[in-house]
Amino acid sequence: MASVESVLVTIPAVKSFIVRCLTAVGAKVTHAQDMAELLVAADLRGHFSHGLNRLELYINDLKNGLTAVDKAPEIISETPATALVEGNNILGAVVGNFCMDLAIEKARKVGIGWVVARGSNHFGIAGWYTLRAMEQGMLGMAVTNTSPLMVPTRAKKATLGTNPISVAAPARNGDGFVLDMATTAVALGKLEVQHRKQEPIPHGWALGSDGQVTTDSADASKSELLMPLGGEEKNSGYKGYGLALMVEVFSGLLSGSSFGHHIRNWKGSDSAANLGDRKSVV
């Protein structure tokens, strides 16, 4: 393992850095602030794969014109309990906050809120949104599809995303339950972190360039072939595959966004992501 020097940075300093980086490539200040809150929360909760580790992705998409900077989410259609939102290709955290807040508003009025969005982008940790519902004393659920990174059971190519699921529920005395998980064995960022640390990955996380299970973090980061939650078929990896497909139905197909292998590649793409996500509140 390479020697790494630890440096303590204050939370306000990190947030300021993120805002400066994003506004430098055209993001609105309010949009950049939404992203800063999200990324710092991810790192503070131990999701290092989705904190500052993801900042470069957002910067590049803004810089290359793959994420819009001058638009806002809009409601396409709605009922008292449901809504379809067009994200207009802006930063995922802005779309995610808008949808969850809308779902909370509807749940407060009629008991339940169900909001789906299309035209969104990578929205960070799913738990960020369900926590917003829990803080209002409500049950929250959030799912989203992502670029194809999962190799389904008995397959050879990545056709589904990490497709995370989060559920949060309040409890007594300020306590609560928060589930935030990928439907792959791990998120891609976990491979990236291990690669940066020059450490191997556990068996069952990913396939290498030869299509076989690997523990080489460098090979896994290059191939980007994640295994479903559970890993190999003998370890019930098909259950993770099934959960990912469920998320695809609720977020991608239901919203009318891109889905499955039709979503752009994770890196090196020249097209918009057009991701779908769903927020539910009771």
N, C-alpha and C positions, 0 to 999 in steps of 0.2 A: 504493500500500500504506500502511495506517495505521501510525503509529509505535507500536511496542510496547516497553515497558521490561522488560528481563530481570531476574528476581529469582531468586537461588539459594536453594533450600530443601533441608534435609537429608532423607535418606530416612526416618529415624525420625519426623521431624515430619510428613511427608506421610502415612505410615501411620497415625499417631495421629489426624490430621485425618479420614481416611477412616473409621476406627473410630468416632470421636465422631459423625460425621454419620449413619452407619448405625444405631448404637445409639440415637441420639436419636429415630429413627422406628420403634423396636421390634425391631431385629435383635438376635439373640444375639451376645454378644461374640465367641465362636468363629467364628460365621458372618461377622461383620464383619471379623475378622482374616484369614479366607480371602480375602475380597474385596480387602482392602488389599494383601495379598501379590501378588495377581494384577494389580491395576491398576498398582501401582508397577513390577512386572516388565514390563508392557506399555510403559510410558513409557520405561523404561530400555533396552528393546530397540528403541526407535524407533517403536513402534506407538501414536503419539499419539492416533489415533482411538479406541483401546480402553483408554486409561489413565484419567486424571482426567476426560477428556472424557465418559466414560460414567457417572460417579458420579451425576449428576442423574437419569438413567434409573432406576437402582436405588433411589434415595431416593424418587422419585415412586411407583414400584410398591409399595414397602413402605408408604409413607404412605397410599396410596389403597386398601390392602388387596388389591392384585392379586398380591402375592407373600406367601406365608405366613412367619410368624416363629417359630412354636412347634412345628415339625415336623422330621423328619429323613428321609433317604433310607431305603428298605427294599427288601430283595430279595424279589421276587414268586415267582420260580422260578429254579433254577440246576442246572447239571451241573458236573462237575469243571472244564470248560473254558469254560462259558458262564453268563450270568446276565441276567435281565430285572429292572431296577430301577425302582421307582416313586419319582420325585423329590419327590412331595407338594408341588409348587409352591413350594419354597424357593429361595433364591438359587442361580443357576446354577453358581457356582464351587464351592459346597458339594457339589452333586450331581456335578459334573464330577470333583472330587478323589476323592469316594467311589468313583465308577465306575472311574477310572483305577487307583486303589490296589487295587481288587478285581481288575481285569484283571491287574495286575502279580503279585498273590498267586497267581492261578490259573496264570499263565505260569510262575512259579517252581516250581509243583508238577507241572504236566503238560505244560509246553512252550509252551502258547498260552492266551491269555485273550481272550474276546470278550464284551463287556458292552454292552448297550443300555439306554437309559433313556427313560422318558416322564415327563410332568409336570414338566419342567425349565424353566429360564428362560435368558436370554442368559448365556452362560458365559465371555465375554471372549475373549482370544486362544486359539486352538486349540493353539498351540505350547506353552502353559503345561503342558498335560497330557502331550504327547508327550515333553517334556523330563524329566518325572518318570520315564518309562520308560527314557529314555536314560541318566539318572543311575544307574540300576540295571543298566546294561550290556545293556539289551534294546532291541529295535525297538518303537517305539510309533506308533500311528496314531489320530487323532481326527477325527471329522466331526460336524457338527450342522446341522439345518435352522434357518431363521430366518423372521421375518415376511416376507411377499412384497414384494420390492423390485426383483427382476430382471424386465425385459421380455424374454421369450424371442425368439429370432430370428423375424422375420416376424410378431410379435405387437404389440399396442398397449397391453396392460395388464400390470402387474406380477403375476406368478403364482408365482414361486419366490423364495427368499431369496438372501442372499449365500453361503449354504451352504459354509462354509470347509472346507478340507482341511489337515491337518497330518500330517507323517511325520517321525520323528526316528530316527537310527541312530548308535550310538557308533562311535568310531574309535580309533586308537592315540594314546597320549600325551595323553589328555584332549581330543582333538579330536572332532568329530562333525558329522553332517549334519542340518540342521533345515529342513524346508519348512513354511511357514505361509502359506496364501494363500486369498483369497476366490475363488469361481468367477464373481463379477462382475468387471468391469474393475478396480474398487476397492471398498472397503467404504464404506458410507454416511458413516461418520465422516470419511473423507477429504474428502468434499464439505463437511461441516460445518466442518472446519478451514480449508479454502480460503475459505469464506464469512466466517468470523470474521476472517481475514486480509485480506478484501476483494480477493482475487486470483482470476483466472479459472481454470477447470479445462481440462485438455487435451481435445482432440476425441476422442470415443470413450468417455468416461467415463459420460455420462448423457444422457437425453432431457429436453427442457424441457417446459413446460406445453402447448406446441403439438404435442408428440409427435415433434419433430424433434431431432436431435443438437444439443446446446448446449455452449457454453464459458462460459456465465454461471453462476457458482457460486451466486448468489442464487436464480435460477430453478430450477436443478437441486436445490438443497436444499429448495425448496418443493414441487416435483413428485415427488421421491423415486422416479424411474424410472431405475434403474441398468441399464447395458448389460452383457451377458455378457462374460466374459473374452475378449478379442480384439476387442470392439467390434462394428462392423458386419459383416454377413454376408460381404462381400467380403474382410474381414480375419480370417475364420474364427471369428467370434463364436459360431457354432453349437457349437463345441467347448466353450466355457465353459458354454453352455446344457446340453449333454450331461453335463458333469461335475456341474453343479448337480442335475440330475435323478437322477444316480447317488447323490449324497449323500442326496437325499430318500428314495430307496428304502432305503438302509442305516440311516438315522436315523429318519425319520418313519414310513414304512410298516412297517418291521421291528419298531419298538417299540410301535406302536399309539398314537402321539401324534397331534396335529394335523399336517396336512401341506399343502403348497402354499398355495393361496388360502384354505384353511380356517383358517389361522393368523391370529391377530388382527393388526390393523394395527400398524405400528411405533410410532405415536404416537396419543394421544387415544383409546385403547381402554378399555373398561370390563370386559374379561374377562381371564382368566388366559392366559398364552402357551401352555402345554402343549407345549413344544418337545421334540423327540427328539434324542438324540445316541448315538454309538457310540464305544467305546474298544476298541482291539485291541492286544495285546502279544504279541511272540514272543521 
